[in-house]
Amino acid sequence: MLTAIGGMTTLLAWCVYKIVSTPGATEHLHSPLDIDPGDTEG
């Protein structure tokens, strides 16, 4: 059980590190209002 919890914690920490340390990551973050599906008439 300790191995499973340790593995999940390590995976979470690695994911957070990759998100924070990637240069230009804020330019790739979008809210639902920023996304244009292209099938709307307007």
BELLIN-V220679 format. One record per helix or strand of 2 or more residues. SS is the DSSP state (alpha for helix, beta for strand). FROM is the first residue (numbers start at 1). LEN is the number of residues. Records with the same first field share a line. If there is no record, write none. Layout:
SS=FROM-LEN + FROM-LEN
//
This chain:
alpha=2-20 + 25-3
//
